[in-house]
Amino acid sequence: MTDDAPSPEKRAAKRPQQVYTLVVEVGRKPGDGLPDKATGAALMCYASGVDEEEAVRETVAILKQADLAPLDVSGYGTLDDRLKAGDEIDAEERALMQRALDENSVIVAQMTPFFD
């Protein structure tokens, strides 16, 4: 009899998802939806992943699918990391982080276009 369920060892080794705060700078690309005179934008994102590297990879992949051109990603850690750093995180931001975790997704919370 075969069983598709993971062994107890594999279940114990699975790391939990966490939510990471990322700021992604994007350049211009045809069809990106940015304002006409914008030279790019910064996107504040909340992304779930077992580690920050996975969260970054998933975020970049999703932004590329949305016809954006990611150039650089800055990571600010998990909720706990940010609280330890002294960041004040309001209820709305916490709710967006929870949504990213619940949906195992990337939430773009804010987009700030750049203009020359």
C-alpha distances in whole Angstrom, upper triangle without the diagonal:
4,7,10,12,14,14,17,19,19,20,23,24,24,28,30,31,35,38,41,44,45,48,48,51,51,54,55,53,54,52,51,53,55,59,61,63,60,60,56,55,53,50,48,45,42,39,35,33,32,35,38,38,35,37,40,37,36,40,41,39,39,43,43,41,44,47,48,49,47,50,49,47,48,46,47,44,42,44,44,45,48,49,49,52,54,53,53,51,51,49,49,48,45,44,43,41,39,39,38,35,34,34,32,35,39,42,45,48,51,52,56,57,60,63,66
4,7,9,11,12,15,17,16,17,20,21,21,25,26,28,32,35,37,41,42,45,44,47,47,50,51,49,50,49,48,49,52,55,58,59,57,56,52,51,49,46,45,41,39,35,32,30,28,32,35,34,31,33,36,34,32,36,37,35,36,39,39,38,40,43,44,45,44,46,45,43,44,42,43,40,39,40,41,42,45,46,46,48,51,50,50,47,48,46,46,45,42,41,40,38,36,36,34,32,31,31,29,32,35,38,42,44,47,49,52,54,56,59,62
4,6,8,9,12,15,14,14,17,18,18,22,23,25,29,32,34,38,39,42,42,45,45,48,49,47,48,47,46,47,49,53,55,57,54,54,50,48,46,43,42,38,36,32,29,27,25,29,32,31,28,31,33,31,30,33,35,33,33,37,37,36,38,41,42,43,42,44,43,41,42,39,40,37,35,37,37,39,41,42,43,45,47,46,47,44,45,43,43,41,39,38,37,35,33,32,31,29,28,27,26,29,32,35,39,41,44,46,49,51,53,57,59
4,6,9,12,14,12,12,16,17,16,19,20,22,26,28,31,34,35,38,38,41,41,44,45,44,45,43,42,43,46,49,52,53,50,50,46,45,43,40,38,35,32,29,25,24,22,26,29,28,25,27,30,28,26,30,31,29,30,33,34,32,35,37,38,39,38,40,39,37,38,36,37,34,32,34,35,36,39,40,41,42,45,43,44,41,42,40,40,38,36,35,34,32,30,29,28,25,25,24,23,25,29,32,35,38,41,42,46,47,50,53,56
4,6,9,11,10,9,13,14,13,17,18,19,23,26,29,32,34,37,37,40,41,44,45,44,45,43,42,43,45,49,51,53,50,49,46,44,42,38,37,33,30,27,24,22,20,24,27,27,24,26,29,27,26,29,31,29,29,33,34,32,35,37,38,39,37,40,39,36,37,34,35,32,30,32,32,34,36,37,38,40,42,41,41,38,39,37,37,36,33,32,32,30,27,27,26,23,22,22,21,24,28,31,34,36,39,41,45,46,49,52,55
4,7,8,6,6,10,10,10,14,15,18,21,24,27,31,32,35,35,39,39,42,44,43,44,43,41,43,44,48,51,52,49,48,44,42,40,37,36,32,29,26,22,20,18,21,25,24,21,24,27,25,24,27,29,28,28,32,33,32,34,37,37,38,36,38,37,34,35,32,33,30,28,30,30,31,34,35,35,37,40,39,40,37,38,37,37,35,32,32,31,28,27,27,25,22,22,22,20,23,27,30,33,35,38,40,43,45,47,51,54
4,5,5,6,9,10,11,15,17,19,23,26,29,32,34,37,38,41,42,45,47,46,47,46,44,46,47,51,54,55,52,51,47,45,43,40,38,34,31,28,24,22,19,22,26,26,24,26,29,28,27,30,32,31,31,35,36,35,37,40,40,40,38,40,39,36,36,33,34,31,29,31,31,32,35,36,36,38,40,40,41,39,40,38,39,37,34,34,33,31,29,29,28,25,25,25,23,26,29,32,36,38,41,43,46,48,50,54,56
4,5,5,6,9,10,13,15,18,22,25,28,32,33,37,38,41,42,45,47,47,49,47,45,47,48,51,54,55,52,51,47,45,42,39,37,34,31,28,24,22,19,22,26,26,24,26,29,28,27,31,33,32,32,36,37,36,38,41,41,41,39,41,39,36,36,33,33,30,28,29,28,30,33,34,34,36,38,38,39,37,38,37,37,35,33,33,32,30,28,29,27,24,24,25,23,27,29,32,36,37,41,43,46,48,50,54,56
4,5,5,6,9,12,15,18,21,25,27,30,32,36,36,40,41,44,46,46,48,47,44,46,47,51,53,54,51,50,46,44,41,39,37,33,30,27,23,21,17,20,24,24,22,25,27,27,26,30,31,31,32,35,36,35,38,40,40,40,38,39,37,34,34,31,32,28,26,28,28,29,32,33,32,35,37,37,38,36,38,37,38,35,33,33,33,29,28,29,27,24,25,26,23,27,29,32,35,37,40,42,45,47,49,52,55
4,5,5,6,10,13,15,19,22,24,28,29,33,33,37,38,41,43,42,44,43,41,43,44,47,50,51,48,47,43,41,38,35,34,30,27,24,21,18,15,17,21,21,19,21,24,23,23,26,28,27,28,31,32,32,34,37,36,37,34,36,34,31,31,29,29,26,25,27,26,27,30,31,31,33,36,35,37,35,36,35,35,33,31,31,30,27,26,27,25,22,22,23,20,23,26,29,32,34,37,39,42,44,46,49,52
4,5,5,9,11,14,17,20,23,27,28,32,33,36,37,40,43,42,44,43,40,42,43,46,49,50,47,46,42,40,37,34,32,29,26,23,19,17,14,17,21,21,19,21,24,23,23,26,28,27,28,31,32,31,34,36,36,37,34,36,34,31,31,28,28,25,23,25,24,26,29,29,30,32,34,34,35,32,34,32,33,31,28,28,28,25,23,24,22,19,19,20,18,22,24,27,31,32,36,38,41,43,45,49,51
4,6,8,10,14,17,20,22,26,28,32,33,36,38,41,44,43,45,44,42,43,44,47,50,51,48,47,43,41,38,35,33,29,26,23,20,17,14,17,20,21,19,21,24,24,24,27,29,28,29,32,33,33,35,38,37,38,35,36,34,31,31,27,27,24,22,24,23,24,27,28,28,30,32,32,33,31,33,32,33,31,28,28,28,25,23,25,23,20,21,22,20,23,26,28,31,33,36,38,41,43,45,49,51
4,6,9,13,15,19,21,24,26,30,30,34,35,38,41,41,43,42,40,41,42,45,48,49,45,44,40,38,35,33,31,27,25,22,18,15,12,14,18,18,17,19,22,21,21,24,26,26,27,30,31,31,33,36,35,35,32,33,31,28,28,25,25,22,20,23,22,23,26,27,27,29,31,31,33,31,33,32,33,30,27,28,28,24,23,25,22,19,21,22,19,22,24,27,30,32,35,36,39,41,43,47,49
4,7,9,12,16,18,22,23,27,28,31,32,36,38,38,40,39,36,38,39,42,45,46,42,41,38,35,33,30,28,24,21,18,15,12,9,12,15,16,14,16,19,19,18,21,23,23,24,27,28,28,30,32,32,32,29,31,29,26,26,23,23,20,18,20,20,21,24,25,25,27,30,29,31,28,30,29,29,27,25,25,24,21,20,21,19,16,17,18,15,18,20,23,27,28,31,33,36,38,40,44,46
4,7,9,13,15,18,20,24,25,28,30,33,36,36,38,37,34,36,36,40,43,43,40,39,35,33,30,27,25,21,18,16,12,9,6,9,12,14,12,13,17,17,17,19,21,22,22,25,27,27,28,31,30,30,27,29,26,23,23,19,20,16,15,17,16,17,20,22,22,24,26,25,27,25,27,26,26,24,21,22,22,18,17,19,17,14,16,17,14,16,18,21,24,25,28,30,33,36,37,41,43
4,6,10,13,16,19,22,24,27,29,33,35,35,37,36,33,34,35,38,41,42,38,38,34,31,28,25,23,19,16,13,10,8,6,9,12,14,12,13,16,17,16,18,21,21,21,24,26,26,27,30,29,29,27,28,26,22,22,19,18,15,13,14,14,16,18,19,20,22,24,23,24,22,24,23,23,21,18,19,18,15,14,15,14,10,12,14,11,14,16,18,22,23,26,28,31,34,36,39,42
4,7,10,13,15,19,20,24,26,29,31,32,34,32,29,30,31,34,37,38,35,34,30,28,25,21,19,16,12,10,6,5,5,8,10,12,10,10,13,14,13,14,18,18,18,20,22,22,24,26,25,26,23,25,23,19,19,16,16,13,11,12,14,15,17,18,19,21,23,21,22,20,21,20,20,18,16,16,15,12,11,12,10,7,10,11,8,10,12,15,18,19,22,25,27,30,32,36,39
4,7,10,13,16,18,22,24,28,30,31,33,32,29,29,29,32,36,36,33,32,28,25,22,19,16,13,10,8,5,6,6,7,9,12,10,9,12,14,13,14,17,18,18,20,22,23,23,26,25,25,22,24,21,17,17,13,13,10,7,9,10,11,13,14,16,17,19,18,19,16,18,18,18,15,13,14,13,9,9,11,9,7,10,12,9,11,12,13,16,17,20,22,25,28,30,34,36
4,7,10,13,15,19,21,25,27,28,30,29,26,26,26,29,32,33,29,29,25,22,19,16,13,10,6,5,4,6,8,9,8,12,11,8,11,13,12,12,15,17,16,17,20,21,21,24,22,22,20,21,19,15,14,11,10,8,6,7,10,11,11,13,15,16,18,15,16,14,15,15,15,12,10,11,10,6,8,9,7,6,10,11,9,9,9,10,13,13,16,19,21,24,26,30,33
4,6,10,12,16,18,22,25,26,29,28,24,25,24,27,30,31,27,26,22,19,16,13,11,8,6,5,6,8,10,8,6,10,10,7,9,12,11,10,13,16,15,16,19,20,20,22,20,20,17,18,15,12,10,7,7,5,5,7,10,9,10,12,14,14,16,14,15,13,16,16,16,12,12,13,11,8,11,12,9,10,13,14,12,11,10,10,12,12,15,17,19,22,24,27,30
4,7,10,13,16,20,23,24,27,26,22,23,22,24,28,28,24,23,20,16,13,10,7,6,5,7,9,11,13,12,9,12,12,9,10,13,13,11,13,16,15,15,18,20,19,21,19,19,16,17,14,10,9,6,5,6,6,8,11,10,9,12,14,13,14,12,13,11,14,15,14,10,11,13,11,8,12,13,10,12,15,16,14,12,10,10,10,10,12,14,16,19,20,24,27
4,6,10,13,16,19,21,24,23,19,20,19,22,25,25,21,20,16,14,10,8,6,5,6,7,10,12,15,12,9,11,12,9,8,11,11,9,11,14,13,13,16,18,17,19,16,15,12,13,10,7,6,5,6,8,10,12,14,13,12,15,17,15,17,14,16,14,17,18,17,13,14,16,13,11,15,15,12,14,18,17,15,13,10,10,9,10,11,12,14,16,17,21,24
4,7,10,13,16,18,22,21,17,18,16,19,22,21,17,17,13,10,6,5,5,6,9,10,14,15,18,16,12,14,15,12,10,13,13,10,11,14,14,12,15,17,16,17,14,14,10,11,8,6,5,7,8,11,13,14,17,15,14,17,19,17,18,15,17,16,18,19,18,14,16,18,15,14,18,18,15,17,21,20,18,15,12,11,9,10,9,10,11,13,14,18,20
4,6,10,13,15,18,18,14,16,14,17,20,19,15,14,11,8,6,5,7,7,11,11,15,16,19,17,13,14,14,12,9,12,12,9,8,12,12,9,12,15,14,14,10,10,7,7,6,4,6,9,11,14,16,18,21,19,17,21,22,20,22,19,21,19,21,23,20,17,19,20,17,16,20,19,16,19,22,20,19,16,12,12,10,11,11,9,10,12,13,16,18
4,7,10,13,16,17,13,15,12,15,17,16,13,11,7,6,4,6,9,11,14,15,19,20,23,20,17,17,18,15,12,14,15,12,10,14,14,11,12,16,14,14,10,8,6,6,5,6,8,12,14,17,19,21,24,22,20,24,25,23,24,21,23,22,24,25,23,20,22,23,20,20,23,22,20,23,25,24,22,19,15,15,12,14,12,10,9,10,10,13,15
4,7,9,12,13,10,12,10,13,14,14,11,9,5,5,6,8,11,12,16,16,20,21,24,22,19,18,19,17,14,15,15,12,10,13,13,9,10,13,12,10,7,5,4,5,7,9,12,15,17,20,22,24,27,25,23,27,28,26,27,25,26,25,26,27,24,22,24,25,21,22,25,23,21,24,26,24,23,19,16,16,13,15,13,10,10,9,10,13,15
4,7,10,12,9,11,10,12,13,12,9,7,4,7,9,11,15,16,20,20,24,25,28,26,22,21,22,20,17,17,18,15,13,15,15,11,11,14,13,11,7,5,6,6,9,12,15,18,21,24,26,28,31,28,27,30,32,29,31,28,29,28,29,31,28,25,28,29,25,25,28,27,24,27,30,27,26,23,19,19,16,18,16,13,12,10,9,11,13
4,7,9,7,9,8,10,10,10,8,6,5,8,12,13,17,18,22,22,26,27,30,28,25,24,24,23,20,20,20,17,15,16,16,12,12,14,12,9,7,6,9,10,13,16,19,22,24,27,29,30,34,32,30,33,35,33,34,31,32,31,31,33,29,27,30,30,26,27,30,28,26,29,31,29,28,24,21,20,17,20,17,14,13,10,10,12,13
4,6,6,9,9,12,11,12,11,10,9,11,14,15,19,20,23,23,26,27,30,29,26,25,24,23,20,20,20,17,14,15,15,12,10,12,11,7,6,6,10,11,15,17,21,23,26,28,30,32,35,33,32,35,37,35,36,33,34,33,33,34,31,29,31,31,27,28,31,29,26,29,31,28,27,24,21,21,18,21,19,16,16,13,14,15,17
4,6,8,9,11,11,13,12,12,12,14,17,18,21,22,25,25,28,29,33,32,29,28,27,26,23,22,22,20,17,17,17,14,12,13,11,8,9,10,13,15,19,21,24,27,29,31,33,35,38,36,35,38,40,38,39,36,37,35,35,36,32,31,33,33,29,30,33,30,28,31,32,29,29,25,22,22,20,22,21,17,18,15,16,17,18
4,6,8,11,11,13,13,14,13,14,17,17,20,20,23,24,27,28,32,31,29,27,27,25,23,22,21,19,17,17,15,12,11,11,9,6,8,10,14,17,20,21,24,26,29,31,32,33,37,36,34,37,39,38,38,35,35,33,33,34,30,29,31,30,27,28,30,28,26,29,30,27,27,23,20,20,18,20,19,16,17,15,17,18,20
4,6,9,10,12,11,11,10,11,13,13,16,17,20,20,24,25,29,28,25,25,24,22,20,19,18,16,14,14,13,10,10,10,7,5,5,8,11,14,16,18,21,23,25,27,28,30,33,32,30,33,36,34,35,31,32,30,30,30,27,25,28,27,23,25,27,25,23,26,27,24,24,20,18,17,14,17,15,12,14,12,14,15,18
4,7,8,11,10,12,10,11,13,13,16,17,20,21,24,27,30,30,27,27,26,23,22,22,20,17,17,17,15,12,13,13,9,8,8,11,14,16,19,20,22,24,26,28,29,30,33,32,31,33,36,34,34,31,31,29,29,29,25,24,27,26,23,24,27,24,23,26,27,25,25,21,18,17,14,16,14,11,13,11,13,15,18
4,6,8,7,9,7,8,11,11,15,17,20,21,25,27,31,30,27,26,26,23,21,22,21,18,17,18,16,13,14,15,12,10,9,11,13,15,17,18,20,23,24,27,28,29,32,31,29,32,34,32,32,29,29,27,27,28,25,23,27,26,23,24,27,25,23,27,28,26,26,22,19,17,14,15,13,9,10,7,9,11,14
4,6,5,9,9,10,13,14,17,19,23,25,28,31,34,33,30,30,30,27,25,26,25,21,21,22,20,17,18,19,15,14,13,14,16,18,20,21,23,25,27,29,31,31,35,34,31,34,36,34,34,30,30,29,29,30,26,25,29,28,25,27,30,27,26,30,31,29,29,25,22,20,17,18,15,11,10,7,9,9,12
4,6,9,10,12,16,17,21,23,26,28,31,33,37,36,32,32,32,30,27,28,27,24,23,24,22,19,19,20,17,15,14,15,18,19,21,23,25,28,30,32,34,35,38,37,34,37,39,37,37,34,34,32,32,33,30,29,32,32,28,30,33,31,30,33,35,32,32,29,25,24,20,21,18,15,14,10,11,10,12
4,7,9,11,15,17,21,23,27,28,32,34,38,36,33,32,33,30,28,29,28,25,23,25,24,20,21,22,19,17,16,16,18,18,21,23,24,27,29,32,34,35,38,36,34,37,39,36,36,33,33,32,32,34,30,29,33,33,29,31,34,32,31,35,36,34,34,30,27,25,21,22,19,15,13,9,9,7,8
4,5,7,11,14,17,20,23,25,29,31,34,32,29,29,29,27,24,25,25,22,20,22,21,17,18,20,17,15,13,13,15,15,17,19,21,24,25,28,30,31,34,32,30,33,35,32,32,29,30,29,29,31,28,26,29,30,26,28,31,29,28,31,33,31,31,27,23,22,18,19,16,12,10,6,5,5,8
4,7,11,14,17,20,23,25,28,30,33,31,27,27,28,25,22,24,24,21,19,21,21,17,17,20,17,15,12,11,13,12,14,17,19,22,24,27,30,31,34,32,29,33,34,31,32,29,30,29,30,32,29,27,30,31,27,28,32,30,28,31,34,31,31,27,23,23,19,20,17,13,11,7,5,6,7
4,7,10,14,16,20,21,24,26,29,27,24,23,24,22,19,20,20,17,15,18,17,13,14,17,14,13,9,9,10,10,11,14,16,19,21,24,26,27,30,28,26,30,31,29,29,26,27,26,27,29,26,24,27,27,24,25,28,27,24,28,30,28,27,23,20,19,15,17,14,10,9,6,5,7,10
4,6,10,13,16,18,22,24,27,25,21,22,22,19,17,19,19,15,14,17,16,12,14,16,14,13,10,10,9,10,11,12,14,16,18,21,23,24,27,25,23,26,28,25,26,23,24,23,24,25,22,20,23,24,20,21,25,23,21,25,27,25,24,21,17,16,12,13,10,7,5,4,5,9,12
4,7,10,13,15,19,21,24,22,18,19,20,17,15,17,17,13,13,16,15,12,14,17,15,15,11,11,9,10,9,9,10,13,14,17,19,20,23,21,19,22,24,22,22,19,20,19,21,22,20,17,20,21,18,18,22,21,19,22,24,23,22,19,15,14,10,11,8,6,5,6,8,11,14
4,6,10,12,16,18,21,20,16,17,18,14,13,15,14,11,11,14,13,10,13,15,13,14,11,11,10,11,11,9,10,12,13,16,17,18,21,20,18,21,23,21,22,18,19,17,18,20,17,14,17,18,14,15,18,17,15,18,21,19,18,15,11,10,7,7,6,5,6,9,11,15,18
4,7,10,14,16,19,18,15,16,17,13,12,15,14,11,12,15,14,12,15,17,15,17,14,15,12,14,12,10,10,10,10,13,14,14,18,16,14,17,20,18,18,15,16,14,15,16,14,11,14,14,11,11,15,15,13,16,18,17,17,14,10,8,6,6,5,6,9,12,14,17,20
4,6,10,13,16,15,12,14,14,10,10,13,11,8,11,13,11,10,14,15,14,16,14,15,12,14,13,10,10,10,10,12,12,13,16,16,14,17,19,18,19,16,17,14,15,16,14,11,12,13,9,9,13,12,9,12,15,14,13,10,7,5,4,6,7,9,12,15,17,21,24
4,7,10,13,13,11,13,12,9,10,13,11,9,12,14,12,13,16,17,16,19,17,18,15,17,15,12,12,10,10,10,9,10,14,14,13,15,18,17,18,15,16,13,14,14,12,9,10,11,7,6,9,9,6,9,12,11,10,8,6,5,7,7,10,12,15,18,21,24,27
4,7,10,10,9,11,9,5,8,10,8,7,10,12,11,12,15,16,16,18,17,18,15,17,15,12,12,10,11,10,10,11,15,14,14,17,19,19,21,18,19,16,17,17,16,13,13,13,10,8,10,10,6,8,11,10,8,6,4,6,9,10,13,15,18,20,23,26,29
4,7,8,8,10,8,6,9,11,8,9,13,13,12,14,17,17,18,21,20,20,18,20,18,15,15,12,13,11,10,11,14,15,15,18,19,20,22,19,20,17,19,18,17,14,13,13,11,8,9,10,6,6,9,9,6,6,7,9,12,14,17,19,22,24,26,30,33
4,5,6,8,5,5,8,9,8,10,13,13,14,16,18,18,20,22,21,21,18,20,18,15,15,13,14,11,10,13,15,15,16,19,20,21,23,21,22,20,22,21,21,18,16,17,15,12,13,13,10,8,12,11,8,9,10,13,15,17,20,21,24,26,28,32,35
4,7,8,7,8,11,11,11,13,16,16,17,19,21,22,23,26,24,24,21,23,21,17,17,14,15,12,11,14,15,15,17,19,20,21,23,22,24,22,24,23,23,20,18,19,18,14,15,16,13,11,14,14,10,12,13,16,19,20,23,25,27,30,31,35,37
4,6,6,6,9,10,11,13,15,16,17,19,20,22,23,25,23,23,20,20,18,15,14,11,12,9,9,13,14,13,15,18,18,18,21,20,22,21,23,24,23,20,19,20,18,15,16,17,14,13,16,16,13,14,14,16,18,20,22,24,26,28,29,33,35
4,5,5,6,9,10,10,12,14,15,16,18,20,21,23,21,20,16,17,14,11,10,7,9,7,9,12,13,12,14,17,17,17,20,18,21,19,22,23,22,18,18,20,17,14,16,17,14,13,17,17,14,13,12,15,16,18,19,21,23,25,26,29,31
4,5,5,6,9,10,11,12,14,15,17,19,20,21,20,18,15,16,13,11,11,9,12,11,12,16,17,15,17,20,20,20,23,22,24,23,25,26,25,22,21,23,20,17,19,20,16,16,19,18,15,14,14,16,17,20,21,22,24,25,26,30,31
4,5,5,6,8,10,11,12,14,15,17,18,20,19,18,16,17,15,12,13,12,14,12,13,16,18,17,18,22,22,22,25,23,25,23,25,25,24,21,21,21,19,16,17,18,14,13,16,15,12,12,11,15,16,19,21,22,24,26,27,31,33
4,6,5,6,9,10,11,12,14,15,17,19,17,17,14,16,14,11,11,9,12,10,11,14,16,15,16,19,20,20,22,20,22,20,22,22,21,17,17,18,15,13,15,15,11,11,14,13,10,9,8,11,13,15,17,18,21,23,24,28,30
4,6,5,6,9,10,11,12,14,15,17,15,14,11,12,10,7,9,8,11,11,13,16,18,16,17,20,21,21,23,21,23,21,23,24,22,19,19,20,17,15,17,17,13,15,18,16,13,12,10,12,13,15,17,17,19,20,22,25,27
4,6,5,6,9,10,11,12,14,16,14,14,11,13,12,10,12,12,15,15,16,19,21,20,21,24,25,24,27,25,27,24,27,27,25,22,22,23,19,18,20,19,15,16,19,17,13,12,11,14,15,18,19,19,21,22,24,27,29
4,6,5,6,9,10,11,12,15,14,14,12,14,14,12,14,13,16,15,16,18,21,20,21,24,25,25,27,25,26,23,25,25,23,20,20,20,17,15,17,16,12,13,16,13,10,8,8,11,13,16,18,18,21,22,24,27,30
4,5,5,6,9,10,11,13,11,12,9,12,11,9,12,11,14,14,15,17,20,19,19,22,24,23,25,22,24,21,23,23,21,18,19,19,15,14,16,15,11,14,16,14,11,9,6,9,9,13,14,14,17,18,20,24,26
4,6,5,6,9,10,11,9,9,6,9,9,8,12,13,16,16,18,20,23,22,22,25,26,25,27,25,26,24,26,26,24,21,22,22,19,18,20,19,15,17,20,17,15,12,10,12,12,15,16,15,17,18,19,22,25
4,6,5,6,9,10,10,10,9,12,13,12,15,16,19,19,20,23,25,24,24,28,29,28,30,28,29,27,28,28,26,23,24,23,20,19,21,19,16,18,19,17,14,12,10,13,13,17,18,17,20,20,22,25,27
4,5,5,6,9,9,11,10,14,14,13,16,16,19,19,20,22,25,24,24,27,29,28,30,27,28,25,26,26,23,21,22,21,17,17,19,17,13,16,17,14,13,9,8,10,10,14,16,15,18,19,21,24,27
4,5,5,7,5,7,7,11,12,12,15,16,18,19,20,22,26,25,24,27,29,28,29,26,27,25,26,26,23,20,22,22,18,18,20,18,15,18,20,17,15,12,9,11,10,13,14,12,15,15,17,20,23
4,5,5,5,6,7,11,13,13,17,18,21,22,23,26,29,27,27,30,32,31,32,29,31,28,29,29,26,24,26,25,21,21,24,21,18,21,23,20,18,15,13,14,13,17,17,15,18,17,19,21,24
4,5,7,9,11,14,16,16,20,21,23,24,25,27,30,29,29,32,34,33,34,31,32,29,30,30,27,25,26,25,21,22,23,21,18,21,22,18,17,14,12,14,14,17,18,17,19,19,21,24,26
4,6,9,11,14,16,16,19,21,23,24,25,26,30,29,28,31,33,32,33,30,30,28,28,28,25,23,25,23,20,21,23,20,18,21,22,18,18,14,12,13,12,15,15,14,16,16,18,21,24
4,7,10,13,16,17,20,22,24,26,27,29,32,31,30,33,35,34,35,32,32,30,31,31,27,26,28,27,23,24,26,23,21,24,25,22,21,18,15,16,14,18,17,15,17,15,17,19,22
4,6,10,12,13,17,19,21,23,24,26,29,28,27,30,32,30,32,29,29,27,28,29,26,23,26,25,21,22,25,22,20,23,25,22,21,17,14,15,12,15,15,12,14,12,14,17,19
4,6,10,12,15,18,21,23,25,27,30,28,27,30,32,30,31,29,30,28,30,30,27,25,27,27,23,24,26,25,22,25,27,24,22,19,16,17,15,18,16,14,15,13,14,16,18
4,6,8,11,14,17,19,21,23,26,24,23,27,28,26,28,25,27,26,27,28,26,23,25,25,21,21,24,23,20,22,25,23,21,17,14,15,13,16,15,13,14,13,14,17,19
4,7,10,14,17,19,22,24,27,24,24,27,28,26,28,25,27,26,28,30,27,24,26,27,24,23,26,26,22,25,28,26,23,20,17,18,16,18,17,15,15,14,13,16,17
4,7,10,13,16,19,21,23,21,20,24,25,22,24,22,25,24,26,28,26,22,24,26,22,21,25,24,21,23,26,25,22,20,16,17,15,17,16,15,15,15,14,17,19
4,6,10,12,15,18,20,17,17,20,21,19,21,19,22,21,23,25,23,19,21,22,19,18,21,21,18,20,23,22,19,17,14,15,13,15,15,14,15,16,16,19,21
4,7,9,13,15,17,14,13,17,18,16,18,16,19,18,21,23,21,18,19,21,18,17,20,21,18,19,23,22,20,18,15,15,14,15,15,15,15,17,17,20,22
4,6,9,12,13,11,11,14,15,13,16,14,17,16,19,21,20,16,17,19,17,14,18,19,16,17,20,20,18,16,14,14,14,15,15,16,17,19,20,23,25
4,7,9,10,8,7,11,11,10,12,10,13,13,16,18,18,14,14,17,15,13,16,18,15,16,20,20,18,17,15,15,15,14,15,17,17,20,21,25,26
4,7,8,5,6,10,10,10,12,11,14,13,16,18,18,14,14,16,15,12,15,17,14,14,18,19,16,16,14,15,16,16,17,19,20,23,24,28,30
4,5,5,6,9,10,11,13,11,13,12,14,15,16,12,11,14,13,9,11,14,12,11,15,16,14,15,14,14,16,15,18,20,22,25,26,30,32
4,5,5,6,9,10,11,9,10,8,11,12,13,10,8,11,11,8,10,13,12,11,15,17,16,16,15,15,16,15,17,20,22,25,27,31,33
4,5,5,6,9,10,10,11,10,14,15,16,13,11,15,15,12,13,16,15,14,17,20,18,19,18,18,20,19,21,24,25,29,30,34,36
4,6,5,6,9,9,12,12,15,17,18,15,13,17,16,13,15,18,17,16,19,21,19,20,19,19,20,19,20,23,24,27,28,32,34
4,5,5,6,5,8,8,12,14,15,12,12,15,15,12,15,18,16,16,20,21,20,20,18,17,18,16,18,20,21,24,26,29,31
4,5,5,5,7,8,11,13,15,13,11,15,16,13,15,19,18,17,20,23,22,22,21,20,20,18,20,23,24,27,28,32,34
4,5,7,10,11,15,17,19,16,15,19,19,17,18,22,21,20,23,25,24,24,23,23,23,22,23,26,26,30,30,34,35
4,6,9,11,15,18,19,16,16,20,20,17,20,22,21,21,24,26,25,24,23,22,22,21,21,23,24,27,27,31,32
4,6,9,13,16,18,15,15,19,19,17,20,23,22,22,25,27,26,26,24,23,23,20,21,23,24,27,28,31,32
4,6,10,13,14,12,12,16,16,14,17,20,19,20,23,24,24,23,21,19,19,17,17,20,20,24,25,28,30
4,6,10,12,10,10,14,15,14,16,19,19,20,22,24,24,23,21,19,19,16,17,20,20,24,25,28,31
4,7,8,6,7,10,11,10,12,15,15,16,18,20,20,20,18,16,16,13,15,18,19,23,25,28,31
4,6,5,6,9,10,11,12,14,16,17,18,20,21,20,19,16,16,13,15,18,20,23,26,29,32
4,5,5,6,9,10,10,12,14,15,16,18,19,19,18,15,16,13,16,19,21,25,28,31,34
4,5,5,6,9,10,11,13,14,15,16,18,17,16,13,13,10,12,16,18,22,25,28,31
4,5,5,6,9,10,11,13,14,15,16,15,14,11,11,8,11,14,17,20,23,26,29
4,5,5,6,9,10,11,12,14,15,15,14,12,13,11,14,18,20,24,26,30,33
4,5,5,6,9,10,10,12,14,13,13,11,13,11,14,18,21,24,27,30,34
4,5,5,6,9,10,10,12,11,10,7,9,7,11,15,18,21,24,27,31
4,5,5,6,9,10,10,10,9,8,10,9,13,16,19,22,25,29,32
4,5,5,6,8,10,10,11,10,13,12,16,19,22,26,29,32,35
4,5,5,6,8,8,9,8,11,11,15,18,21,24,27,31,34
4,6,5,6,5,6,6,10,10,14,17,20,23,26,29,33
4,6,5,7,9,10,13,14,18,20,24,26,29,33,36
4,6,8,11,11,15,16,19,22,26,28,31,35,38
4,5,8,10,13,15,18,21,24,27,30,33,36
4,7,10,13,15,19,21,24,26,29,33,36
4,6,10,12,15,17,21,23,26,29,32
4,7,9,12,14,17,19,22,25,29
4,6,9,11,15,17,20,24,27
4,6,7,11,13,17,20,23
4,7,10,13,17,20,23
4,7,10,13,16,20
4,6,10,13,16
4,7,10,13
4,7,10
4,7
4
